[in-house]
Amino acid sequence: MSKRQDFTIDAECDYAVPVVITDNDDVTPLNLAGCTLDWSAAVALGHAAVITKSSTVPGEITVTAAADGEATIVVAADDTEGLGDRVYVHKLVVTDTTTLVARVIRGFLMIVKT
């Protein structure tokens, strides 16, 4: 089960997007110890991503409190260069230590030209 999280950012600005990932009961934090997190945004489902972030790349996604399911996705100003005034779909996928993959957050991302 994935949780919906919509947000809006200004194009060509830096953002740190906090997320809290819960288990299927939508209450219990999902322990992120040893997990890989991958986030992407695209113009529509099934289209190539225009922005991608991974916890395997330093500074892109940081697990801030593994036992509490807390992480931060960093969208840098240059990630949104040339984008804006459009709604994108985004998703966050978690892969655990047994290679179980789950889409845990999905929603709309509005990028506004400033």
N, CA and C atoms as a LAMMPS dump frame, in Angstrom:
ITEM: TIMESTEP
0
ITEM: NUMBER OF ATOMS
342
ITEM: BOX BOUNDS ff ff ff
-5.0000000000000000e+02 5.0000000000000000e+02
-5.0000000000000000e+02 5.0000000000000000e+02
-5.0000000000000000e+02 5.0000000000000000e+02
ITEM: ATOMS id mol type element x y z
1 1 1 N 0.846 -1.171 0
2 1 2 C 0 0 0
3 1 3 C 0.894 1.237 0
4 2 1 N 0.593 2.177 -0.845
5 2 2 C 1.407 3.387 -0.894
6 2 3 C 0.609 4.574 -0.365
7 3 1 N 1.344 5.479 0.239
8 3 2 C 0.753 6.692 0.794
9 3 3 C 0.869 7.8 -0.244
10 4 1 N -0.122 8.659 -0.289
11 4 2 C -0.101 9.765 -1.242
12 4 3 C 0.521 10.994 -0.588
13 5 1 N 1.447 11.611 -1.303
14 5 2 C 2.07 12.851 -0.85
15 5 3 C 2.262 13.749 -2.053
16 6 1 N 1.51 14.835 -2.11
17 6 2 C 1.636 15.827 -3.171
18 6 3 C 2.433 17.004 -2.621
19 7 1 N 3.231 17.633 -3.476
20 7 2 C 3.94 18.831 -3.043
21 7 3 C 4.282 19.704 -4.229
22 8 1 N 4.571 20.974 -3.92
23 8 2 C 4.897 21.978 -4.927
24 8 3 C 6.256 22.573 -4.609
25 9 1 N 7.079 22.76 -5.641
26 9 2 C 8.38 23.4 -5.474
27 9 3 C 8.568 24.43 -6.589
28 10 1 N 9.461 25.37 -6.342
29 10 2 C 9.826 26.343 -7.362
30 10 3 C 10.953 25.767 -8.212
31 11 1 N 10.871 25.959 -9.507
32 11 2 C 11.929 25.5 -10.407
33 11 3 C 13.235 26.21 -10.064
34 12 1 N 14.32 25.494 -10.249
35 12 2 C 15.673 26.006 -10.078
36 12 3 C 15.948 26.529 -8.663
37 13 1 N 15.33 25.874 -7.671
38 13 2 C 15.594 26.147 -6.255
39 13 3 C 15.915 24.815 -5.573
40 14 1 N 16.681 24.884 -4.499
41 14 2 C 17.014 23.679 -3.733
42 14 3 C 15.889 23.368 -2.747
43 15 1 N 15.562 22.073 -2.632
44 15 2 C 14.545 21.636 -1.684
45 15 3 C 14.992 20.367 -0.994
46 16 1 N 14.626 20.262 0.276
47 16 2 C 14.777 19.035 1.038
48 16 3 C 13.36 18.592 1.391
49 17 1 N 12.942 17.473 0.841
50 17 2 C 11.577 16.995 1.015
51 17 3 C 11.572 15.868 2.048
52 18 1 N 11.024 16.13 3.251
53 18 2 C 10.987 15.077 4.27
54 18 3 C 9.866 14.079 3.976
55 19 1 N 10.138 12.81 4.236
56 19 2 C 9.124 11.77 4.085
57 19 3 C 9.164 10.866 5.305
58 20 1 N 8.001 10.353 5.671
59 20 2 C 7.884 9.36 6.729
60 20 3 C 7.222 8.149 6.1
61 21 1 N 7.915 7.028 6.163
62 21 2 C 7.45 5.811 5.507
63 21 3 C 6.902 4.866 6.565
64 22 1 N 5.674 4.425 6.353
65 22 2 C 5.028 3.537 7.317
66 22 3 C 4.772 2.168 6.705
67 23 1 N 4.504 1.224 7.59
68 23 2 C 4.163 -0.129 7.192
69 23 3 C 2.743 -0.123 6.613
70 24 1 N 2.248 -1.287 6.24
71 24 2 C 0.923 -1.387 5.614
72 24 3 C -0.212 -0.847 6.474
73 25 1 N -0.02 -0.801 7.801
74 25 2 C -1.083 -0.29 8.668
75 25 3 C -1.166 1.234 8.647
76 26 1 N -0.244 1.89 7.939
77 26 2 C -0.188 3.353 7.791
78 26 3 C 0.072 4.072 9.114
79 27 1 N 0.559 3.326 10.127
80 27 2 C 0.85 3.902 11.429
81 27 3 C 2.268 3.554 11.872
82 28 1 N 2.602 2.288 11.806
83 28 2 C 3.896 1.799 12.276
84 28 3 C 4.998 2.218 11.308
85 29 1 N 6.038 2.905 11.811
86 29 2 C 7.144 3.293 10.921
87 29 3 C 7.815 2.062 10.314
88 30 1 N 8.156 2.15 9.053
89 30 2 C 8.889 1.084 8.376
90 30 3 C 10.369 1.275 8.683
91 31 1 N 10.997 0.248 9.247
92 31 2 C 12.419 0.347 9.58
93 31 3 C 13.216 0.332 8.279
94 32 1 N 13.947 1.394 8.022
95 32 2 C 14.683 1.553 6.767
96 32 3 C 16.124 1.069 6.844
97 33 1 N 16.509 0.465 7.959
98 33 2 C 17.879 -0.03 8.098
99 33 3 C 18.175 -1.045 7.001
100 34 1 N 19.227 -0.801 6.234
101 34 2 C 19.628 -1.698 5.16
102 34 3 C 18.819 -1.593 3.889
103 35 1 N 17.853 -0.694 3.852
104 35 2 C 17.003 -0.536 2.663
105 35 3 C 17.615 0.465 1.687
106 36 1 N 17.231 0.327 0.437
107 36 2 C 17.584 1.285 -0.603
108 36 3 C 16.314 2.034 -0.985
109 37 1 N 16.418 3.359 -1.1
110 37 2 C 15.281 4.189 -1.486
111 37 3 C 15.578 4.82 -2.838
112 38 1 N 14.615 4.75 -3.74
113 38 2 C 14.736 5.344 -5.069
114 38 3 C 13.49 6.176 -5.348
115 39 1 N 13.706 7.437 -5.736
116 39 2 C 12.611 8.363 -6.01
117 39 3 C 12.738 8.861 -7.441
118 40 1 N 11.59 9.051 -8.083
119 40 2 C 11.616 9.594 -9.446
120 40 3 C 10.366 10.418 -9.7
121 41 1 N 10.504 11.328 -10.662
122 41 2 C 9.385 12.149 -11.123
123 41 3 C 9.363 12.085 -12.645
124 42 1 N 8.157 11.976 -13.211
125 42 2 C 7.994 11.878 -14.664
126 42 3 C 6.763 12.679 -15.074
127 43 1 N 6.642 12.948 -16.37
128 43 2 C 5.492 13.722 -16.853
129 43 3 C 4.191 12.941 -16.715
130 44 1 N 4.268 11.608 -16.743
131 44 2 C 3.088 10.76 -16.573
132 44 3 C 3.553 9.34 -16.277
133 45 1 N 2.655 8.535 -15.758
134 45 2 C 2.982 7.136 -15.513
135 45 3 C 3.428 6.465 -16.812
136 46 1 N 4.452 5.664 -16.726
137 46 2 C 4.946 4.962 -17.898
138 46 3 C 5.937 5.755 -18.736
139 47 1 N 6.161 7.007 -18.407
140 47 2 C 7.127 7.84 -19.131
141 47 3 C 8.473 7.823 -18.42
142 48 1 N 9.516 8.169 -19.149
143 48 2 C 10.855 8.237 -18.572
144 48 3 C 10.901 9.314 -17.493
145 49 1 N 11.672 9.05 -16.457
146 49 2 C 11.812 10.009 -15.355
147 49 3 C 12.582 11.239 -15.811
148 50 1 N 12.138 12.406 -15.335
149 50 2 C 12.864 13.649 -15.599
150 50 3 C 13.786 13.985 -14.43
151 51 1 N 13.493 13.411 -13.256
152 51 2 C 14.351 13.556 -12.078
153 51 3 C 14.41 12.191 -11.398
154 52 1 N 15.602 11.767 -11.002
155 52 2 C 15.754 10.536 -10.23
156 52 3 C 16.693 10.806 -9.058
157 53 1 N 16.419 10.142 -7.953
158 53 2 C 17.242 10.246 -6.747
159 53 3 C 17.344 8.869 -6.114
160 54 1 N 18.481 8.579 -5.474
161 54 2 C 18.676 7.289 -4.829
162 54 3 C 19.463 7.447 -3.539
163 55 1 N 19.145 6.609 -2.588
164 55 2 C 19.899 6.623 -1.336
165 55 3 C 21.292 6.045 -1.519
166 56 1 N 21.551 5.426 -2.667
167 56 2 C 22.886 4.887 -2.938
168 56 3 C 23.846 5.959 -3.427
169 57 1 N 23.31 7.141 -3.731
170 57 2 C 24.137 8.267 -4.185
171 57 3 C 24.19 9.285 -3.045
172 58 1 N 25.371 9.561 -2.508
173 58 2 C 25.468 10.504 -1.387
174 58 3 C 24.81 11.855 -1.698
175 59 1 N 23.993 12.309 -0.748
176 59 2 C 23.361 13.614 -0.864
177 59 3 C 22.041 13.644 -1.612
178 60 1 N 21.616 12.531 -2.204
179 60 2 C 20.346 12.542 -2.946
180 60 3 C 19.156 12.185 -2.048
181 61 1 N 19.238 11.05 -1.368
182 61 2 C 18.227 10.671 -0.376
183 61 3 C 18.987 10.237 0.864
184 62 1 N 18.668 10.857 1.981
185 62 2 C 19.318 10.526 3.236
186 62 3 C 18.296 9.933 4.19
187 63 1 N 18.599 8.768 4.731
188 63 2 C 17.767 8.19 5.779
189 63 3 C 18.162 8.908 7.066
190 64 1 N 17.238 9.677 7.622
191 64 2 C 17.545 10.508 8.784
192 64 3 C 17.268 9.802 10.108
193 65 1 N 16.322 8.875 10.121
194 65 2 C 16.009 8.085 11.313
195 65 3 C 15.443 6.752 10.838
196 66 1 N 16.317 5.769 10.648
197 66 2 C 15.925 4.487 10.043
198 66 3 C 14.79 3.803 10.797
199 67 1 N 14.893 3.697 12.106
200 67 2 C 13.873 2.995 12.892
201 67 3 C 12.528 3.71 12.856
202 68 1 N 12.539 5.019 12.611
203 68 2 C 11.305 5.801 12.557
204 68 3 C 10.782 5.992 11.138
205 69 1 N 11.432 5.366 10.143
206 69 2 C 10.977 5.457 8.757
207 69 3 C 11.149 6.825 8.136
208 70 1 N 12.088 7.615 8.643
209 70 2 C 12.244 8.988 8.173
210 70 3 C 13.417 9.141 7.209
211 71 1 N 13.157 9.872 6.13
212 71 2 C 14.191 10.134 5.125
213 71 3 C 13.943 11.509 4.527
214 72 1 N 14.96 12.014 3.848
215 72 2 C 14.855 13.305 3.172
216 72 3 C 15.333 13.156 1.741
217 73 1 N 14.514 13.602 0.796
218 73 2 C 14.861 13.607 -0.618
219 73 3 C 15.349 15.014 -0.956
220 74 1 N 16.533 15.107 -1.532
221 74 2 C 17.088 16.409 -1.878
222 74 3 C 16.911 16.648 -3.38
223 75 1 N 16.14 17.683 -3.7
224 75 2 C 15.958 18.105 -5.088
225 75 3 C 16.789 19.372 -5.245
226 76 1 N 17.839 19.278 -6.026
227 76 2 C 18.741 20.415 -6.223
228 76 3 C 18.203 21.332 -7.316
229 77 1 N 18.637 22.58 -7.27
230 77 2 C 18.185 23.58 -8.239
231 77 3 C 18.393 23.118 -9.678
232 78 1 N 19.54 22.505 -9.957
233 78 2 C 19.809 22.096 -11.337
234 78 3 C 18.961 20.898 -11.78
235 79 1 N 18.351 20.167 -10.828
236 79 2 C 17.453 19.059 -11.192
237 79 3 C 16.217 19.557 -11.922
238 80 1 N 15.821 20.79 -11.635
239 80 2 C 14.579 21.318 -12.217
240 80 3 C 14.837 22.369 -13.287
241 81 1 N 16.088 22.516 -13.681
242 81 2 C 16.407 23.482 -14.736
243 81 3 C 15.667 23.1 -16.014
244 82 1 N 14.954 24.048 -16.575
245 82 2 C 14.187 23.791 -17.797
246 82 3 C 12.83 23.141 -17.548
247 83 1 N 12.519 22.835 -16.303
248 83 2 C 11.216 22.259 -15.968
249 83 3 C 10.371 23.341 -15.317
250 84 1 N 9.101 23.136 -15.277
251 84 2 C 8.257 24.07 -14.55
252 84 3 C 6.918 24.307 -15.186
253 85 1 N 6.047 24.886 -14.365
254 85 2 C 4.67 25.155 -14.745
255 85 3 C 4 23.91 -15.306
256 86 1 N 4.225 22.82 -14.578
257 86 2 C 3.668 21.539 -14.986
258 86 3 C 3.536 20.639 -13.768
259 87 1 N 2.574 19.748 -13.833
260 87 2 C 2.404 18.744 -12.792
261 87 3 C 3.067 17.451 -13.264
262 88 1 N 3.863 16.864 -12.394
263 88 2 C 4.54 15.601 -12.661
264 88 3 C 4.024 14.558 -11.678
265 89 1 N 4.167 13.296 -12.022
266 89 2 C 3.876 12.227 -11.068
267 89 3 C 5.201 11.83 -10.426
268 90 1 N 5.149 11.469 -9.159
269 90 2 C 6.377 11.02 -8.498
270 90 3 C 6.096 9.766 -7.694
271 91 1 N 7.16 9.024 -7.424
272 91 2 C 7.017 7.815 -6.605
273 91 3 C 8.318 7.562 -5.855
274 92 1 N 8.173 6.965 -4.681
275 92 2 C 9.307 6.54 -3.874
276 92 3 C 9.192 5.039 -3.691
277 93 1 N 10.253 4.329 -4.06
278 93 2 C 10.287 2.873 -3.979
279 93 3 C 11.342 2.464 -2.963
280 94 1 N 10.989 1.52 -2.092
281 94 2 C 11.919 0.992 -1.101
282 94 3 C 12.213 -0.461 -1.44
283 95 1 N 13.494 -0.799 -1.451
284 95 2 C 13.924 -2.179 -1.632
285 95 3 C 14.587 -2.609 -0.331
286 96 1 N 14.063 -3.671 0.281
287 96 2 C 14.63 -4.087 1.561
288 96 3 C 15.78 -5.068 1.354
289 97 1 N 16.315 -5.577 2.44
290 97 2 C 17.5 -6.44 2.38
291 97 3 C 17.226 -7.785 1.716
292 98 1 N 15.953 -8.16 1.559
293 98 2 C 15.615 -9.412 0.878
294 98 3 C 15.205 -9.167 -0.573
295 99 1 N 15.446 -7.973 -1.072
296 99 2 C 15.111 -7.514 -2.421
297 99 3 C 13.604 -7.395 -2.667
298 100 1 N 12.817 -7.309 -1.597
299 100 2 C 11.395 -7.027 -1.739
300 100 3 C 11.253 -5.554 -2.08
301 101 1 N 10.551 -5.258 -3.161
302 101 2 C 10.391 -3.883 -3.637
303 101 3 C 8.963 -3.432 -3.384
304 102 1 N 8.821 -2.227 -2.835
305 102 2 C 7.482 -1.688 -2.583
306 102 3 C 7.445 -0.204 -2.909
307 103 1 N 6.414 0.207 -3.645
308 103 2 C 6.192 1.641 -3.877
309 103 3 C 5.475 2.155 -2.634
310 104 1 N 6.146 3.013 -1.876
311 104 2 C 5.611 3.423 -0.587
312 104 3 C 4.989 4.815 -0.588
313 105 1 N 5.419 5.666 -1.491
314 105 2 C 4.846 7.002 -1.608
315 105 3 C 4.659 7.309 -3.088
316 106 1 N 3.544 7.93 -3.4
317 106 2 C 3.25 8.354 -4.77
318 106 3 C 2.475 9.648 -4.695
319 107 1 N 2.409 10.352 -5.791
320 107 2 C 1.617 11.572 -5.79
321 107 3 C 1.967 12.478 -6.934
322 108 1 N 1.582 13.734 -6.779
323 108 2 C 1.839 14.749 -7.796
324 108 3 C 2.86 15.743 -7.28
325 109 1 N 3.734 16.16 -8.182
326 109 2 C 4.741 17.172 -7.907
327 109 3 C 4.495 18.312 -8.873
328 110 1 N 4.19 19.479 -8.338
329 110 2 C 4.012 20.686 -9.16
330 110 3 C 5.322 21.457 -9.114
331 111 1 N 5.906 21.702 -10.274
332 111 2 C 7.11 22.53 -10.367
333 111 3 C 6.692 23.846 -10.99
334 112 1 N 6.909 24.928 -10.256
335 112 2 C 6.471 26.255 -10.669
336 112 3 C 7.663 27.068 -11.102
337 113 1 N 7.589 27.691 -12.278
338 113 2 C 8.658 28.596 -12.713
339 113 3 C 8.581 29.874 -11.875
340 114 1 N 9.75 30.335 -11.458
341 114 2 C 9.766 31.54 -10.621
342 114 3 C 10.131 32.753 -11.449
